[in-house]
Each structure stands twice: as structure tokens, then as C-alpha cells.
């Protein structure tokens, strides 16, 4: 188990990049390119909103950052 932890500590970016690349490839093969891009976009938007909600921001403040109100 210590060997796996050491590998994770030294090569975290490579491991995460390989996993994300694999998942993106599977999504493209299963759903097609456009649907996979849409799904990945939805995941990133959900992550962004969730990250700011965890910091205690209100949903209205987050949406105002993304979509500023018209003047």
C-alpha cells in the first residue's frame, strides 16, 4: 500500500490525466463527440457551482458571476 501512495504522490498529474483521458475516450466512443462534449461541460459546470456552494456562496451570487445581470 505504501508503494501505491508513493506513486500517487510522485505522479498525481500523470495518473489523473491518464484516467481523464481514458474516460473522455470512452464517452466519445459510447455517446459520440458532441454528446460527450456536452456531458463533460455539464460536469465542469456542476463542479464549478458545487465548489462555490461549498465555500458558502449563494446560488444567486454564483449565477451573477457566470451570467452578469444586464445594465
PDB file of N, CA, C and O in Angstrom:
ATOM      1  N   UNK A   1       0.819  -1.190   0.000  1.00  0.00           N
ATOM      2  CA  UNK A   1       0.000   0.000   0.000  1.00  0.00           C
ATOM      3  C   UNK A   1       0.863   1.254   0.000  1.00  0.00           C
ATOM      4  O   UNK A   1       0.507   2.259  -0.615  1.00  0.00           O
ATOM      5  N   UNK A   2       2.002   1.194   0.692  1.00  0.00           N
ATOM      6  CA  UNK A   2       2.905   2.344   0.720  1.00  0.00           C
ATOM      7  C   UNK A   2       3.462   2.639  -0.662  1.00  0.00           C
ATOM      8  O   UNK A   2       3.701   3.799  -0.998  1.00  0.00           O
ATOM      9  N   UNK A   3       3.672   1.614  -1.462  1.00  0.00           N
ATOM     10  CA  UNK A   3       4.200   1.803  -2.810  1.00  0.00           C
ATOM     11  C   UNK A   3       3.192   2.570  -3.663  1.00  0.00           C
ATOM     12  O   UNK A   3       3.573   3.470  -4.411  1.00  0.00           O
ATOM     13  N   UNK A   4       1.908   2.221  -3.555  1.00  0.00           N
ATOM     14  CA  UNK A   4       0.872   2.926  -4.306  1.00  0.00           C
ATOM     15  C   UNK A   4       0.766   4.384  -3.865  1.00  0.00           C
ATOM     16  O   UNK A   4       0.587   5.272  -4.698  1.00  0.00           O
ATOM     17  N   UNK A   5       0.877   4.634  -2.559  1.00  0.00           N
ATOM     18  CA  UNK A   5       0.812   6.001  -2.058  1.00  0.00           C
ATOM     19  C   UNK A   5       1.993   6.825  -2.572  1.00  0.00           C
ATOM     20  O   UNK A   5       1.829   7.984  -2.951  1.00  0.00           O
ATOM     21  N   UNK A   6       3.182   6.222  -2.583  1.00  0.00           N
ATOM     22  CA  UNK A   6       4.361   6.918  -3.109  1.00  0.00           C
ATOM     23  C   UNK A   6       4.201   7.227  -4.589  1.00  0.00           C
ATOM     24  O   UNK A   6       4.549   8.321  -5.034  1.00  0.00           O
ATOM     25  N   UNK A   7       3.678   6.273  -5.358  1.00  0.00           N
ATOM     26  CA  UNK A   7       3.428   6.514  -6.783  1.00  0.00           C
ATOM     27  C   UNK A   7       2.423   7.649  -6.962  1.00  0.00           C
ATOM     28  O   UNK A   7       2.603   8.506  -7.827  1.00  0.00           O
ATOM     29  N   UNK A   8       1.371   7.659  -6.153  1.00  0.00           N
ATOM     30  CA  UNK A   8       0.353   8.708  -6.230  1.00  0.00           C
ATOM     31  C   UNK A   8       0.980  10.075  -5.930  1.00  0.00           C
ATOM     32  O   UNK A   8       0.710  11.048  -6.634  1.00  0.00           O
ATOM     33  N   UNK A   9       1.803  10.149  -4.902  1.00  0.00           N
ATOM     34  CA  UNK A   9       2.424  11.413  -4.521  1.00  0.00           C
ATOM     35  C   UNK A   9       3.368  11.936  -5.606  1.00  0.00           C
ATOM     36  O   UNK A   9       3.435  13.144  -5.837  1.00  0.00           O
ATOM     37  N   UNK A  10       4.086  11.052  -6.262  1.00  0.00           N
ATOM     38  CA  UNK A  10       5.083  11.465  -7.255  1.00  0.00           C
ATOM     39  C   UNK A  10       4.487  11.708  -8.632  1.00  0.00           C
ATOM     40  O   UNK A  10       5.018  12.519  -9.391  1.00  0.00           O
ATOM     41  N   UNK A  11       3.410  11.035  -8.970  1.00  0.00           N
ATOM     42  CA  UNK A  11       2.879  11.085 -10.339  1.00  0.00           C
ATOM     43  C   UNK A  11       1.385  11.385 -10.378  1.00  0.00           C
ATOM     44  O   UNK A  11       0.670  10.853 -11.228  1.00  0.00           O
ATOM     45  N   UNK A  12       0.909  12.225  -9.473  1.00  0.00           N
ATOM     46  CA  UNK A  12      -0.520  12.518  -9.367  1.00  0.00           C
ATOM     47  C   UNK A  12      -1.082  13.083 -10.671  1.00  0.00           C
ATOM     48  O   UNK A  12      -2.136  12.642 -11.130  1.00  0.00           O
ATOM     49  N   UNK A  13      -0.396  14.047 -11.268  1.00  0.00           N
ATOM     50  CA  UNK A  13      -0.875  14.658 -12.503  1.00  0.00           C
ATOM     51  C   UNK A  13      -0.958  13.673 -13.652  1.00  0.00           C
ATOM     52  O   UNK A  13      -1.922  13.684 -14.419  1.00  0.00           O
ATOM     53  N   UNK A  14       0.048  12.824 -13.773  1.00  0.00           N
ATOM     54  CA  UNK A  14       0.058  11.829 -14.849  1.00  0.00           C
ATOM     55  C   UNK A  14      -1.075  10.813 -14.678  1.00  0.00           C
ATOM     56  O   UNK A  14      -1.740  10.435 -15.643  1.00  0.00           O
ATOM     57  N   UNK A  15      -1.278  10.386 -13.439  1.00  0.00           N
ATOM     58  CA  UNK A  15      -2.322   9.400 -13.167  1.00  0.00           C
ATOM     59  C   UNK A  15      -3.698   9.994 -13.446  1.00  0.00           C
ATOM     60  O   UNK A  15      -4.517   9.364 -14.115  1.00  0.00           O
ATOM     61  N   UNK A  16      -3.962  11.205 -12.940  1.00  0.00           N
ATOM     62  CA  UNK A  16      -5.252  11.846 -13.178  1.00  0.00           C
ATOM     63  C   UNK A  16      -5.459  12.140 -14.661  1.00  0.00           C
ATOM     64  O   UNK A  16      -6.563  11.966 -15.178  1.00  0.00           O
ATOM     65  N   UNK A  17      -4.411  12.582 -15.347  1.00  0.00           N
ATOM     66  CA  UNK A  17      -4.518  12.843 -16.777  1.00  0.00           C
ATOM     67  C   UNK A  17      -4.836  11.590 -17.568  1.00  0.00           C
ATOM     68  O   UNK A  17      -5.637  11.630 -18.502  1.00  0.00           O
ATOM     69  N   UNK A  18      -4.220  10.483 -17.204  1.00  0.00           N
ATOM     70  CA  UNK A  18      -4.490   9.220 -17.896  1.00  0.00           C
ATOM     71  C   UNK A  18      -5.929   8.762 -17.647  1.00  0.00           C
ATOM     72  O   UNK A  18      -6.605   8.299 -18.565  1.00  0.00           O
ATOM     73  N   UNK A  19      -6.391   8.892 -16.410  1.00  0.00           N
ATOM     74  CA  UNK A  19      -7.762   8.484 -16.090  1.00  0.00           C
ATOM     75  C   UNK A  19      -8.763   9.367 -16.825  1.00  0.00           C
ATOM     76  O   UNK A  19      -9.725   8.861 -17.404  1.00  0.00           O
ATOM     77  N   UNK A  20      -8.549  10.676 -16.807  1.00  0.00           N
ATOM     78  CA  UNK A  20      -9.463  11.586 -17.506  1.00  0.00           C
ATOM     79  C   UNK A  20      -9.438  11.354 -19.014  1.00  0.00           C
ATOM     80  O   UNK A  20     -10.483  11.405 -19.662  1.00  0.00           O
ATOM     81  N   UNK A  21      -8.268  11.102 -19.575  1.00  0.00           N
ATOM     82  CA  UNK A  21      -8.181  10.803 -20.998  1.00  0.00           C
ATOM     83  C   UNK A  21      -8.912   9.523 -21.360  1.00  0.00           C
ATOM     84  O   UNK A  21      -9.591   9.455 -22.385  1.00  0.00           O
ATOM     85  N   UNK A  22      -8.775   8.519 -20.524  1.00  0.00           N
ATOM     86  CA  UNK A  22      -9.479   7.264 -20.754  1.00  0.00           C
ATOM     87  C   UNK A  22     -10.992   7.469 -20.697  1.00  0.00           C
ATOM     88  O   UNK A  22     -11.724   6.985 -21.559  1.00  0.00           O
ATOM     89  N   UNK A  23     -11.455   8.195 -19.669  1.00  0.00           N
ATOM     90  CA  UNK A  23     -12.894   8.446 -19.541  1.00  0.00           C
ATOM     91  C   UNK A  23     -13.425   9.262 -20.717  1.00  0.00           C
ATOM     92  O   UNK A  23     -14.517   8.989 -21.214  1.00  0.00           O
ATOM     93  N   UNK A  24     -12.668  10.253 -21.163  1.00  0.00           N
ATOM     94  CA  UNK A  24     -13.097  11.044 -22.320  1.00  0.00           C
ATOM     95  C   UNK A  24     -13.186  10.163 -23.559  1.00  0.00           C
ATOM     96  O   UNK A  24     -14.129  10.291 -24.341  1.00  0.00           O
ATOM     97  N   UNK A  25     -12.227   9.279 -23.747  1.00  0.00           N
ATOM     98  CA  UNK A  25     -12.261   8.370 -24.887  1.00  0.00           C
ATOM     99  C   UNK A  25     -13.457   7.443 -24.857  1.00  0.00           C
ATOM    100  O   UNK A  25     -14.102   7.216 -25.881  1.00  0.00           O
ATOM    101  N   UNK A  26     -13.753   6.908 -23.686  1.00  0.00           N
ATOM    102  CA  UNK A  26     -14.914   6.018 -23.552  1.00  0.00           C
ATOM    103  C   UNK A  26     -16.205   6.788 -23.830  1.00  0.00           C
ATOM    104  O   UNK A  26     -17.093   6.287 -24.520  1.00  0.00           O
ATOM    105  N   UNK A  27     -16.307   8.011 -23.292  1.00  0.00           N
ATOM    106  CA  UNK A  27     -17.501   8.820 -23.536  1.00  0.00           C
ATOM    107  C   UNK A  27     -17.690   9.089 -25.030  1.00  0.00           C
ATOM    108  O   UNK A  27     -18.809   9.007 -25.536  1.00  0.00           O
ATOM    109  N   UNK A  28     -16.623   9.405 -25.725  1.00  0.00           N
ATOM    110  CA  UNK A  28     -16.712   9.683 -27.159  1.00  0.00           C
ATOM    111  C   UNK A  28     -17.118   8.430 -27.926  1.00  0.00           C
ATOM    112  O   UNK A  28     -17.927   8.503 -28.851  1.00  0.00           O
ATOM    113  N   UNK A  29     -16.565   7.290 -27.551  1.00  0.00           N
ATOM    114  CA  UNK A  29     -16.926   6.047 -28.229  1.00  0.00           C
ATOM    115  C   UNK A  29     -18.383   5.655 -27.977  1.00  0.00           C
ATOM    116  O   UNK A  29     -19.059   5.153 -28.876  1.00  0.00           O
ATOM    117  N   UNK A  30     -18.860   5.882 -26.762  1.00  0.00           N
ATOM    118  CA  UNK A  30     -20.207   5.457 -26.401  1.00  0.00           C
ATOM    119  C   UNK A  30     -21.266   6.437 -26.904  1.00  0.00           C
ATOM    120  O   UNK A  30     -22.276   6.018 -27.470  1.00  0.00           O
ATOM    121  N   UNK A  31     -21.045   7.739 -26.703  1.00  0.00           N
ATOM    122  CA  UNK A  31     -22.071   8.742 -26.993  1.00  0.00           C
ATOM    123  C   UNK A  31     -21.850   9.524 -28.279  1.00  0.00           C
ATOM    124  O   UNK A  31     -22.796  10.111 -28.805  1.00  0.00           O
ATOM    125  N   UNK A  32     -20.643   9.548 -28.791  1.00  0.00           N
ATOM    126  CA  UNK A  32     -20.309  10.406 -29.919  1.00  0.00           C
ATOM    127  C   UNK A  32     -19.663  11.685 -29.403  1.00  0.00           C
ATOM    128  O   UNK A  32     -19.754  12.001 -28.217  1.00  0.00           O
ATOM    129  N   UNK A  33     -19.015  12.412 -30.295  1.00  0.00           N
ATOM    130  CA  UNK A  33     -18.199  13.557 -29.896  1.00  0.00           C
ATOM    131  C   UNK A  33     -19.034  14.683 -29.288  1.00  0.00           C
ATOM    132  O   UNK A  33     -18.714  15.159 -28.198  1.00  0.00           O
ATOM    133  N   UNK A  34     -20.080  15.113 -29.957  1.00  0.00           N
ATOM    134  CA  UNK A  34     -20.862  16.261 -29.494  1.00  0.00           C
ATOM    135  C   UNK A  34     -21.543  15.965 -28.159  1.00  0.00           C
ATOM    136  O   UNK A  34     -21.522  16.799 -27.254  1.00  0.00           O
ATOM    137  N   UNK A  35     -22.143  14.790 -28.032  1.00  0.00           N
ATOM    138  CA  UNK A  35     -22.811  14.436 -26.772  1.00  0.00           C
ATOM    139  C   UNK A  35     -21.795  14.309 -25.638  1.00  0.00           C
ATOM    140  O   UNK A  35     -22.088  14.675 -24.499  1.00  0.00           O
ATOM    141  N   UNK A  36     -20.605  13.793 -25.944  1.00  0.00           N
ATOM    142  CA  UNK A  36     -19.572  13.664 -24.924  1.00  0.00           C
ATOM    143  C   UNK A  36     -19.092  15.042 -24.466  1.00  0.00           C
ATOM    144  O   UNK A  36     -18.882  15.257 -23.272  1.00  0.00           O
ATOM    145  N   UNK A  37     -18.919  15.971 -25.397  1.00  0.00           N
ATOM    146  CA  UNK A  37     -18.506  17.329 -25.034  1.00  0.00           C
ATOM    147  C   UNK A  37     -19.586  17.986 -24.168  1.00  0.00           C
ATOM    148  O   UNK A  37     -19.267  18.663 -23.190  1.00  0.00           O
ATOM    149  N   UNK A  38     -20.856  17.792 -24.519  1.00  0.00           N
ATOM    150  CA  UNK A  38     -21.950  18.340 -23.722  1.00  0.00           C
ATOM    151  C   UNK A  38     -21.931  17.761 -22.306  1.00  0.00           C
ATOM    152  O   UNK A  38     -22.086  18.499 -21.333  1.00  0.00           O
ATOM    153  N   UNK A  39     -21.744  16.463 -22.189  1.00  0.00           N
ATOM    154  CA  UNK A  39     -21.712  15.816 -20.879  1.00  0.00           C
ATOM    155  C   UNK A  39     -20.542  16.320 -20.040  1.00  0.00           C
ATOM    156  O   UNK A  39     -20.706  16.608 -18.854  1.00  0.00           O
ATOM    157  N   UNK A  40     -19.377  16.427 -20.643  1.00  0.00           N
ATOM    158  CA  UNK A  40     -18.199  16.917 -19.932  1.00  0.00           C
ATOM    159  C   UNK A  40     -18.412  18.366 -19.497  1.00  0.00           C
ATOM    160  O   UNK A  40     -18.026  18.743 -18.390  1.00  0.00           O
ATOM    161  N   UNK A  41     -19.021  19.178 -20.354  1.00  0.00           N
ATOM    162  CA  UNK A  41     -19.314  20.569 -19.997  1.00  0.00           C
ATOM    163  C   UNK A  41     -20.260  20.642 -18.800  1.00  0.00           C
ATOM    164  O   UNK A  41     -20.059  21.450 -17.893  1.00  0.00           O
ATOM    165  N   UNK A  42     -21.282  19.804 -18.799  1.00  0.00           N
ATOM    166  CA  UNK A  42     -22.219  19.776 -17.673  1.00  0.00           C
ATOM    167  C   UNK A  42     -21.517  19.376 -16.379  1.00  0.00           C
ATOM    168  O   UNK A  42     -21.817  19.924 -15.318  1.00  0.00           O
ATOM    169  N   UNK A  43     -20.601  18.442 -16.454  1.00  0.00           N
ATOM    170  CA  UNK A  43     -19.856  18.017 -15.267  1.00  0.00           C
ATOM    171  C   UNK A  43     -19.014  19.169 -14.737  1.00  0.00           C
ATOM    172  O   UNK A  43     -18.990  19.405 -13.529  1.00  0.00           O
ATOM    173  N   UNK A  44     -18.320  19.894 -15.616  1.00  0.00           N
ATOM    174  CA  UNK A  44     -17.482  21.007 -15.167  1.00  0.00           C
ATOM    175  C   UNK A  44     -18.314  22.153 -14.602  1.00  0.00           C
ATOM    176  O   UNK A  44     -17.911  22.778 -13.621  1.00  0.00           O
ATOM    177  N   UNK A  45     -19.461  22.436 -15.200  1.00  0.00           N
ATOM    178  CA  UNK A  45     -20.332  23.482 -14.673  1.00  0.00           C
ATOM    179  C   UNK A  45     -20.856  23.079 -13.291  1.00  0.00           C
ATOM    180  O   UNK A  45     -20.897  23.902 -12.377  1.00  0.00           O
ATOM    181  N   UNK A  46     -21.251  21.823 -13.144  1.00  0.00           N
ATOM    182  CA  UNK A  46     -21.699  21.328 -11.846  1.00  0.00           C
ATOM    183  C   UNK A  46     -20.601  21.383 -10.799  1.00  0.00           C
ATOM    184  O   UNK A  46     -20.854  21.727  -9.644  1.00  0.00           O
ATOM    185  N   UNK A  47     -19.388  21.046 -11.198  1.00  0.00           N
ATOM    186  CA  UNK A  47     -18.248  21.122 -10.273  1.00  0.00           C
ATOM    187  C   UNK A  47     -18.007  22.568  -9.836  1.00  0.00           C
ATOM    188  O   UNK A  47     -17.798  22.839  -8.653  1.00  0.00           O
ATOM    189  N   UNK A  48     -18.037  23.491 -10.796  1.00  0.00           N
ATOM    190  CA  UNK A  48     -17.791  24.906 -10.508  1.00  0.00           C
ATOM    191  C   UNK A  48     -18.834  25.446  -9.527  1.00  0.00           C
ATOM    192  O   UNK A  48     -18.487  26.113  -8.552  1.00  0.00           O
ATOM    193  N   UNK A  49     -20.095  25.160  -9.782  1.00  0.00           N
ATOM    194  CA  UNK A  49     -21.170  25.634  -8.903  1.00  0.00           C
ATOM    195  C   UNK A  49     -21.049  24.977  -7.525  1.00  0.00           C
ATOM    196  O   UNK A  49     -21.185  25.654  -6.506  1.00  0.00           O
ATOM    197  N   UNK A  50     -20.797  23.681  -7.485  1.00  0.00           N
ATOM    198  CA  UNK A  50     -20.650  22.979  -6.209  1.00  0.00           C
ATOM    199  C   UNK A  50     -19.477  23.478  -5.391  1.00  0.00           C
ATOM    200  O   UNK A  50     -19.561  23.570  -4.166  1.00  0.00           O
ATOM    201  N   UNK A  51     -18.379  23.801  -6.065  1.00  0.00           N
ATOM    202  CA  UNK A  51     -17.194  24.317  -5.381  1.00  0.00           C
ATOM    203  C   UNK A  51     -17.511  25.631  -4.682  1.00  0.00           C
ATOM    204  O   UNK A  51     -17.098  25.849  -3.543  1.00  0.00           O
ATOM    205  N   UNK A  52     -18.242  26.505  -5.361  1.00  0.00           N
ATOM    206  CA  UNK A  52     -18.579  27.789  -4.766  1.00  0.00           C
ATOM    207  C   UNK A  52     -19.671  27.665  -3.702  1.00  0.00           C
ATOM    208  O   UNK A  52     -19.683  28.436  -2.742  1.00  0.00           O
ATOM    209  N   UNK A  53     -20.573  26.720  -3.856  1.00  0.00           N
ATOM    210  CA  UNK A  53     -21.571  26.481  -2.813  1.00  0.00           C
ATOM    211  C   UNK A  53     -20.903  25.968  -1.538  1.00  0.00           C
ATOM    212  O   UNK A  53     -21.319  26.316  -0.433  1.00  0.00           O
ATOM    213  N   UNK A  54     -19.864  25.137  -1.694  1.00  0.00           N
ATOM    214  CA  UNK A  54     -19.125  24.642  -0.532  1.00  0.00           C
ATOM    215  C   UNK A  54     -18.427  25.771   0.218  1.00  0.00           C
ATOM    216  O   UNK A  54     -18.215  25.680   1.427  1.00  0.00           O
ATOM    217  N   UNK A  55     -18.074  26.832  -0.497  1.00  0.00           N
ATOM    218  CA  UNK A  55     -17.424  27.982   0.139  1.00  0.00           C
ATOM    219  C   UNK A  55     -18.434  28.872   0.856  1.00  0.00           C
ATOM    220  O   UNK A  55     -18.043  29.820   1.537  1.00  0.00           O
ATOM    221  N   UNK A  56     -19.731  28.579   0.713  1.00  0.00           N
ATOM    222  CA  UNK A  56     -20.759  29.337   1.404  1.00  0.00           C
ATOM    223  C   UNK A  56     -21.398  30.431   0.567  1.00  0.00           C
ATOM    224  O   UNK A  56     -22.173  31.228   1.095  1.00  0.00           O
ATOM    225  N   UNK A  57     -21.096  30.490  -0.718  1.00  0.00           N
ATOM    226  CA  UNK A  57     -21.711  31.491  -1.579  1.00  0.00           C
ATOM    227  C   UNK A  57     -23.138  31.062  -1.930  1.00  0.00           C
ATOM    228  O   UNK A  57     -23.447  29.871  -1.983  1.00  0.00           O
ATOM    229  N   UNK A  58     -23.986  32.037  -2.163  1.00  0.00           N
ATOM    230  CA  UNK A  58     -25.359  31.711  -2.553  1.00  0.00           C
ATOM    231  C   UNK A  58     -25.400  31.411  -4.048  1.00  0.00           C
ATOM    232  O   UNK A  58     -24.533  31.840  -4.809  1.00  0.00           O
ATOM    233  N   UNK A  59     -26.404  30.682  -4.443  1.00  0.00           N
ATOM    234  CA  UNK A  59     -26.564  30.331  -5.851  1.00  0.00           C
ATOM    235  C   UNK A  59     -26.750  31.588  -6.706  1.00  0.00           C
ATOM    236  O   UNK A  59     -26.263  31.650  -7.835  1.00  0.00           O
ATOM    237  N   UNK A  60     -27.444  32.572  -6.176  1.00  0.00           N
ATOM    238  CA  UNK A  60     -27.655  33.824  -6.913  1.00  0.00           C
ATOM    239  C   UNK A  60     -26.312  34.527  -7.184  1.00  0.00           C
ATOM    240  O   UNK A  60     -26.096  35.025  -8.288  1.00  0.00           O
ATOM    241  N   UNK A  61     -25.412  34.571  -6.194  1.00  0.00           N
ATOM    242  CA  UNK A  61     -24.105  35.193  -6.389  1.00  0.00           C
ATOM    243  C   UNK A  61     -23.288  34.451  -7.443  1.00  0.00           C
ATOM    244  O   UNK A  61     -22.609  35.068  -8.264  1.00  0.00           O
ATOM    245  N   UNK A  62     -23.361  33.132  -7.413  1.00  0.00           N
ATOM    246  CA  UNK A  62     -22.622  32.323  -8.386  1.00  0.00           C
ATOM    247  C   UNK A  62     -23.148  32.583  -9.792  1.00  0.00           C
ATOM    248  O   UNK A  62     -22.369  32.780 -10.725  1.00  0.00           O
ATOM    249  N   UNK A  63     -24.461  32.584  -9.941  1.00  0.00           N
ATOM    250  CA  UNK A  63     -25.044  32.826 -11.257  1.00  0.00           C
ATOM    251  C   UNK A  63     -24.788  34.247 -11.741  1.00  0.00           C
ATOM    252  O   UNK A  63     -24.657  34.471 -12.944  1.00  0.00           O
ATOM    253  N   UNK A  64     -24.713  35.222 -10.815  1.00  0.00           N
ATOM    254  CA  UNK A  64     -24.374  36.590 -11.205  1.00  0.00           C
ATOM    255  C   UNK A  64     -22.945  36.689 -11.730  1.00  0.00           C
ATOM    256  O   UNK A  64     -22.659  37.513 -12.598  1.00  0.00           O
ATOM    257  N   UNK A  65     -22.042  35.850 -11.204  1.00  0.00           N
ATOM    258  CA  UNK A  65     -20.668  35.819 -11.717  1.00  0.00           C
ATOM    259  C   UNK A  65     -20.645  35.240 -13.139  1.00  0.00           C
ATOM    260  O   UNK A  65     -19.964  35.761 -14.023  1.00  0.00           O
ATOM    261  N   UNK A  66     -21.396  34.163 -13.339  1.00  0.00           N
ATOM    262  CA  UNK A  66     -21.395  33.482 -14.631  1.00  0.00           C
ATOM    263  C   UNK A  66     -22.179  34.295 -15.661  1.00  0.00           C
ATOM    264  O   UNK A  66     -21.711  34.518 -16.777  1.00  0.00           O
ATOM    265  N   UNK A  67     -23.369  34.730 -15.273  1.00  0.00           N
ATOM    266  CA  UNK A  67     -24.274  35.471 -16.162  1.00  0.00           C
ATOM    267  C   UNK A  67     -24.594  36.817 -15.516  1.00  0.00           C
ATOM    268  O   UNK A  67     -25.626  36.942 -14.857  1.00  0.00           O
ATOM    269  N   UNK A  68     -23.734  37.831 -15.689  1.00  0.00           N
ATOM    270  CA  UNK A  68     -23.978  39.111 -15.027  1.00  0.00           C
ATOM    271  C   UNK A  68     -25.301  39.732 -15.463  1.00  0.00           C
ATOM    272  O   UNK A  68     -25.692  39.615 -16.624  1.00  0.00           O
ATOM    273  N   UNK A  69     -25.991  40.394 -14.530  1.00  0.00           N
ATOM    274  CA  UNK A  69     -27.274  40.997 -14.897  1.00  0.00           C
ATOM    275  C   UNK A  69     -27.078  42.115 -15.926  1.00  0.00           C
ATOM    276  O   UNK A  69     -26.056  42.801 -15.931  1.00  0.00           O
ATOM    277  N   UNK A  70     -28.058  42.277 -16.779  1.00  0.00           N
ATOM    278  CA  UNK A  70     -27.991  43.315 -17.812  1.00  0.00           C
ATOM    279  C   UNK A  70     -28.090  44.702 -17.217  1.00  0.00           C
ATOM    280  O   UNK A  70     -28.696  44.900 -16.164  1.00  0.00           O
ATOM    281  N   UNK A  71     -27.487  45.664 -17.902  1.00  0.00           N
ATOM    282  CA  UNK A  71     -27.494  47.055 -17.413  1.00  0.00           C
ATOM    283  C   UNK A  71     -28.463  47.884 -18.183  1.00  0.00           C
ATOM    284  O   UNK A  71     -28.605  49.077 -17.913  1.00  0.00           O
TER     285      UNK A  71
END
